[in-house]
Structures are given as C-alpha cells and as structure tokens.
Amino acid sequence: LNRSNSGKNEEKKGNKGNGKSESPSEGGKTAVVFSLKNEVGGLVKALRLFQEKHVSMVHIESRKSKRRNSEVEIFVDCDCSKKEFNELIQLLKFQTNIVSLNPPENIWTDEEGKAVFVSLDLDCVPWFPRKISELDKCSQRVLMYGSELDADHPGFKDNIYRQRRKYFVDVAMSYKYGQPIPRVEYTAEEVKTWGVVFRELSKLYPTHACHEYLKNFPLLSKYCGYREDNVPQLEDVSIFLKERSGFTVRPVAGYLSPRDFLAGLAYRVFHCTQYIRHGSDPLYTPEPDTCHELLGHVPLLADPKFAQFSQEIGLASLGASDEDVQKLATCYFFTIEFGLCKQEGQLRAYGAGLLSSIGELKHALSDKANVKTFDPKTTCLQECLITTFQEVYFVSESFEEAKEKMRDFAKSINRPFSVYFNPYTQSIEILKDTRSIENVVQDLRSDLNT
C-alpha cells in the first residue's frame, strides 16, 4: 500500500514540475465501502483491481459485516480521477457487493491539493424526516381520514359508528412523538367484533401461518392481552415490540401516502390504526383497521429478521423519486402485506393482509391461487388489488432471501447519497462524502471494540 501511494505521489510531483497538474475536475479523494466473502484470497483479488486502475489507497479498514455473517466489509479511502474511480466501481461490482460509495463529483482536491467537500443540493430531493420526531409531520398528512367513509362502506349510514371513527381520528391527530399512546375504552360492540375475527383466524393460524408468527402469537397473549374478549392497547403492544425487535407503533388517523408510511418503517415505527371495522360484517373490511394491524402485522414485527427486512424497505425509500417509491411500495404490498414463504416443504403466509383475512388466507394457500417466485424487478410491476383477492401471490424461501433480493433491488434506485440509521440518536445520517462515511465507520468500529 505504501509503495502504491509513493508511486502516485511521485507521479503527481513530476506532473506539477512540468506545469501539468491535475485539475479539480480530474483528480481527488473519494471512498468506497464494499463487502466480500470472508475467504482466503478474496481481499487480494479486490485490491488488485485498485492497482490495475491506478487507484491509490490512502486508508483501508475492515470489519465483520452485519448484513451477512459470512462476509466482511472493507472501507477504502482513495485518491484517483473520476474516470479511474468509475472504471474501478464497474469492476468491483463483479467481485463484491458495493455497500456505499462517495460520488466522485462531491469531493475532489483543489489546486493546492486540499480536500474540497461539496455539499449535495438536497433541494431537488423529496423531503423526508431526518429525525424520529419529524414523523409527527408524516402522520398528519393523512390522505383519507378514518371518519370519511365511502358510500359502499358498511358503516356509511351508521351515525354512531361515524362518530366513533371521528373520536379515533382526533386521538391520532393529537398524538406527538414521545407521548404514551392514549388507552381506548372499546365498546361492547367493538369487543364483540374483534372477538369474532380473533376466534375465526386463530383456527387457521396453526396450519396457515409461518413459524415466526406462531412463535410470537402466544407471547402477545401473555404480555399484551391478546384474547377473544379483549382488544389490546397500542401502548402495551409498542412496549412489547420495542423489547423484541426495536419496533414501536404510533396511532394514525387513516391512509398515509406510500412515501410517508415507508418513512416510518425506516425508523422502525409502524403507523397503526385504532378503530374497529363495522360490526355488521366482522369478516370484511375495505380498509386496514386495528384487527388487521394487531393480528396481521404485529406478531411478525416482533421477529428481528422481519423487522430488519421492513426497515430496509423504509430506508431505501428516503429521498427516492416518486416512481421508485411506488415500486418499493408495491414490493412491500406483495411481501409484508401478501407474502408467502416456504417452510418444511409447505407454503405458509407471512403477509399481514392474508393473516387478517379468513377468506384470502384460505385462498392463497389453496390450489386455486396463482403463486410465483418473488423477484422485485417483476413484482414491482404487478397491480395491487384492494377490494378483491390478489391475482398473483409471491413466495420466498425465507425472510432472509426476500431481504437480500430487496437489498439488491434497492441498489437500482437512483439517489445521490446513501443513508444510515443512527440507533442512538434515532436519526438519519446522509452519507454523501468521505467524511460522513468515516464517521459511520468510526462509530461501528467503536461498537465492535466495546
């Protein structure tokens, strides 16, 4: 490494003496973080590419990957031209997984050789919350309030039900980050409706739900009051999830845009409704309600691997274009809402939309269902159906496989920066230059040494 640096420095000195020093647009510092399998010779092969492209390595560090146990992540601080850097990245993609890189147009040396950090123009990037408290803004941007029912809604002509829905809207719109979630005293009619849904779905779970769901469901009964005669409180559920996977829930008044909803997942926050579907038809709801949230989503959000999968979809959405956010939302829909997985040679459901719908849960695991292998590139083009069964369901071998496919898919999203979730400050750090990447690497190194 020292020999490589020395040769590069001598070449620069010679150029300077001839009056042909590189311009700021041609050369400078940048950085790349890539992962590779922890095997003999892997790093040597990767570093040989730097030599072939005449890229000087100023600094290099390694650490065990938190993404895959069998891999290590390598941080390399480089000194090269934009052309050399771009050619290097193209070659690295064939041998490694690029975790993040500093765009070469953002940090280059000036005429005196000093590093110049150029701030990204974030004005053209769609707004996203930079700290967890800013989710208050997201939760207020409800597209359709829970009290504004369509004419074909079962509760449209029920004034008492509509007033009740308005109460839940007021609770959600008044909630702010850091507050305990208000406890709701559910009516006898609401408890009865919940009980019907709970009882009928509980009969199907042993033969239709995935192992991770079945593992957590009894714990929710023990610690959060999941019973036929009791509607669980969101505050109890949020405390339970925080201890299990780091997720929390917060009340929401109704539908959010895909961008705002996915932003919550980036912080391991799930926006959750508190209202109950209309009692005239307990087994049908045209919209997500607390039965869907508590019975469909929560048991799997308690699983650490599923929680990580959910958060990564959220992180990929931050600052992405409307088109890319829609693609991510569609992938979310066909995995976290309607996903299937294989366990012990059998199809099992992990999607919340299935696990909270008796009819569709039976249908999705029957011979009548059209089941395809999950591939984000094709899944993101599939139409999402709201009021009828899905035309197709997508199956993954495991959460881990689905997560890896989504991680690869996220690399195709055109974003001028990467993001890192800081769990200590519960904020999003933008990785846009060498300095910001080095700060994250330093934090991770400190974690490993303690």
Secondary structure as UniProt FT lines:
FT   HELIX           2..17
FT   TURN            18..19
FT   TURN            24..26
FT   STRAND          27..37
FT   TURN            40..41
FT   HELIX           42..52
FT   TURN            53..54
FT   STRAND          56..64
FT   TURN            69..70
FT   STRAND          71..81
FT   HELIX           82..95
FT   STRAND          97..101
FT   TURN            104..105
FT   STRAND          107..109
FT   TURN            111..112
FT   STRAND          115..117
FT   HELIX           122..124
FT   HELIX           132..134
FT   HELIX           135..140
FT   STRAND          142..145
FT   TURN            146..147
FT   TURN            151..152
FT   TURN            154..157
FT   HELIX           159..174
FT   TURN            177..178
FT   HELIX           188..208
FT   HELIX           211..224
FT   TURN            228..229
FT   HELIX           234..244
FT   STRAND          248..251
FT   STRAND          254..256
FT   HELIX           258..266
FT   TURN            267..268
FT   STRAND          269..272
FT   TURN            279..280
FT   TURN            282..283
FT   HELIX           290..291
FT   HELIX           292..297
FT   HELIX           298..301
FT   HELIX           304..317
FT   TURN            318..319
FT   HELIX           322..332
FT   HELIX           333..337
FT   STRAND          340..343
FT   TURN            344..345
FT   STRAND          346..349
FT   HELIX           352..355
FT   HELIX           358..364
FT   TURN            367..368
FT   STRAND          371..373
FT   HELIX           376..379
FT   TURN            380..381
FT   STRAND          393..396
FT   HELIX           399..410
FT   TURN            411..412
FT   STRAND          418..422
FT   TURN            423..426
FT   STRAND          427..431
FT   HELIX           434..449
//
